[in-house]
Amino acid sequence: MRNNYQWILAAVLAALLVAATWFCVSVWRSTPAMPVYGNIILAGAAVLFLVSGCGLIALMFYSHRKGYDEPARSDRAARE
């Protein structure tokens, strides 16, 4: 029974993906072309976001490898 629901869910999600793609392409084709400076700014912003995202992921892996993400521990005995 569960397998049938998974197929229905997959079909619905695929239909939503096709509908969203069709809508995006139809809106994209109905709008006027962007000027060259707009494309340059868009490409620069995409590169900036990609570099900053990769840098943040690299920092996350670096901090995990160095043990900075471990919980704080103390060698002192607890007070009674």
Secondary structure, DSSP 8 states (H G I E B T S, - for coil): -HHHHHHHHHHHHHHHHHHHHHHHHHHHHHS----HHHHHHHHHHHHHHHHHHHHHHHHHHHHHHHTTTS-----S----
